[in-house]
Amino acid sequence: MASPLTKKVLVPIVAGTEPVEATVPIVVLRRAGADVTVASAGGGGLVVEAMYGVRIVADALVAADDCAAAHFDLIVLPGGVPGAANLGGCAALEAVVRRHAATGGLYAAICAAPSLALASWGVLNGLEATAHPLFVDKFPPEVAAVDASVVVDGNAVTSRGPATSTEFALALVEQLYGKDKAEQIAKEMLVRYEAGYTINEVNSVQWKCDGTPKVLVPVANGTEEMELITIIDVLRRADADVVVASAENTVDIAARHGMRIVADTTLDEAAADQTSFDLIILPGGTPAAKTLSSNGKLVTLLKKQAEASKPYGAIGASTAHVLEGKKAAAHPSMVAGLMKDGAGKRESRVVVDGNVITGRSAGTAMEFAVAVVEKLLGRDVAQRVAEGLLFA
Ligand SMILES: *[C@@H]1O[C@H](CO)[C@@H](O)[C@H](O)[C@H]1NC(C)=O
């Protein structure tokens, strides 16, 4: 049960929301103990189609009384095109944020949302703020643009884009819970603030991929949201044909930190299709990793993948449960190497052993996903995607 001291956070989402920018604050604030309401600011129902085909089921509607009349300690606006403009045009949300700001509440926005929502409502007037480099020009003269990953001024916190989402979310944790809590979560998640990535590679081989790669991303209840959404977002930015397939009976997944995400299909259907995948990537999350490791269809697909010398990989809990498990084609050298080193060893955040790629945790998800793109589609495509994420 939420105690009266529980901090309440509203994260509005809408068609065209950038899914990483929504997911990271939701997950990080929930890890800190906040009661986060994900609310649709769109006209339809609870299912929101974010960018890159990511479908998120909201907990509530912004226009409904449980949002419009409720008190929040923090309101966080994710960006995205046209998501940020859609949030900016939502009259119910504007009324909620204006009232919240007028009564001294903390509010935050990232990417295009500082310009297209907060600044357009006048709640950044007289303050320093940042935004995505393509949207800083859209600030009115009353807002002082600052070139920084995260800017805190008065009750407004602003940030630049997908690659600064984690730093942004941790700054919000610091505002609500203090610096120690933010540092503790950063440590647990193995967060690194610098952009860019290093691939620690052994047994180097060229991954096979002709044309548009078909990528299978299996999910289950308990899948870690940051790992899942970052993988989908980054691979679709690289124009991969990503199939998100549920190992549950339904395509509606209850993820690790309570986000509800709609998969494209079930694993049964994806496996029945007889198509071969150019790549299989498993997001983590302990409960889901267990479900995935005992899914016969997936184990068969992974075995075939290994036998055909085609790439596959995993991040977080799935590295241990799926790749190390006897049923899947394990690469013990890689798994042992990944597990035994110290947390501070930067080069082992992403490990490639032949056709197998592994990443350590939610805090390494963007490094992992961009490294996957580099191995599959080459450095130029990875560079383009990294630039789009502001991760270069
Ligand atoms: C998985 O989550 C979905 C969505 O919340 C739920 O309907 C389903 O019952 C869950 N499945 C299991 C096996 O718990």
Ligand as a Chemical Component Dictionary entry (heavy atoms), coordinates in Angstrom:
data_LIG
# 
_chem_comp.id                   LIG 
_chem_comp.type                 NON-POLYMER 
_chem_comp.pdbx_formal_charge   0 
_chem_comp.three_letter_code    LIG 
# 
loop_
_chem_comp_atom.comp_id 
_chem_comp_atom.atom_id 
_chem_comp_atom.alt_atom_id 
_chem_comp_atom.type_symbol 
_chem_comp_atom.charge 
_chem_comp_atom.model_Cartn_x 
_chem_comp_atom.model_Cartn_y 
_chem_comp_atom.model_Cartn_z 
_chem_comp_atom.pdbx_ordinal 
LIG C1 C1 C 0 0.827  -11.684 -17.794 1  
LIG O1 O1 O 0 0.372  -10.348 -17.756 2  
LIG C2 C2 C 0 -0.867 -10.154 -18.413 3  
LIG C3 C3 C 0 -1.122 -8.660  -18.469 4  
LIG O2 O2 O 0 -1.174 -8.089  -17.199 5  
LIG C4 C4 C 0 -1.939 -10.931 -17.660 6  
LIG O3 O3 O 0 -3.185 -10.764 -18.330 7  
LIG C5 C5 C 0 -1.564 -12.398 -17.630 8  
LIG O4 O4 O 0 -2.470 -13.114 -16.835 9  
LIG C6 C6 C 0 -0.163 -12.594 -17.061 10 
LIG N1 N1 N 0 0.227  -13.980 -17.214 11 
LIG C7 C7 C 0 0.665  -14.731 -16.215 12 
LIG C8 C8 C 0 1.028  -16.128 -16.548 13 
LIG O5 O5 O 0 0.779  -14.299 -15.088 14 
# 
loop_
_chem_comp_bond.comp_id 
_chem_comp_bond.atom_id_1 
_chem_comp_bond.atom_id_2 
_chem_comp_bond.value_order 
_chem_comp_bond.pdbx_ordinal 
LIG C1 O1 SING 1  
LIG C1 C6 SING 2  
LIG O1 C2 SING 3  
LIG C2 C3 SING 4  
LIG C2 C4 SING 5  
LIG C3 O2 SING 6  
LIG C4 O3 SING 7  
LIG C4 C5 SING 8  
LIG C5 O4 SING 9  
LIG C5 C6 SING 10 
LIG C6 N1 SING 11 
LIG N1 C7 SING 12 
LIG C7 C8 SING 13 
LIG C7 O5 DOUB 14 
# 
